Amino acid sequence: MTDAIRPLIAGNWKMNGLKAQAAEFDAMLNGAADVAGKADLLVCPPATLIAAFAEKARGKKAAVGAQDCHPKVSGAHTGDIAAEMLTDAGATAIIVGHSERRADHGESDILVKQKAEAAWRAGVTAIVCIGETQAQRDAGQTLEILRGQLNLSLPDASTAANLIVAYEPVWAIGTGLTPTAKDVEQIHGFIRELLTSRFKDEGARMRILYGGSVKPSNAAELMAVKNVNGALVGGASLKAADFLAIAKGCP
């Protein structure tokens, strides 16, 4: 953990959550003050819940984000949501380039970059996801893949204030598998080196989150790794007790 960088624990609810699940978010808000000294909290529910959750979070120690956006402000794009619409609903950050978007919707690095810029246009932080598949890992291509994604997905104007990088090995998402702490340290160190080389002091201060089967039982070990500045949490973020326990794992 880099002492100067405040950790962020971000929950990605993915395509989960109805109004009935609002009680879990209420519980997160109620417990947020207890972990505020350790980390910032961000919950990214489905777009249908952003406005309601943002209203609940007003004045509390947690923020609400979104899971994706369209690169354009408006237009004939049925079913898509502009970054400005998400911020109008109360989102303070937008996840872009998640591996499930890249795989399920064929999103390219260039599109991810455009979406990051759209988040900035709307005045919020972009959380840019990168990560390798099992096949790429087995072929020894992890660092090559990450280098390409970072080079093409991050806009030139990226700063520590407007952009967060989330490393999620695709093979670890929802599988219960996680890299060793040593592997995570190597990869996050590689990411930090690339960020610092390209963005200088800003790159040295950018948050790098780890994602991929993060849970209360492994959170403390992962959060203690150098250059791990928080977590992007999937399944475990759906339960307040688990999500808050992960935040408590931050040093």
PyMOL commands that set and color helices and strands:
alter all, ss='L'
color gray80, all
select helices_A, chain A and resi 19-35+47-57+83-89+99-105+109-121+134-138+142-153+170-172+181-199+201-205+216-223+235-238+240-248
alter helices_A, ss='H'
color red, helices_A
select strands_A, chain A and resi 8-12+40-44+63-64+93-96+125-130+163-167+208-211+230-233
alter strands_A, ss='S'
color yellow, strands_A
deselect
rebuild
show_as cartoon
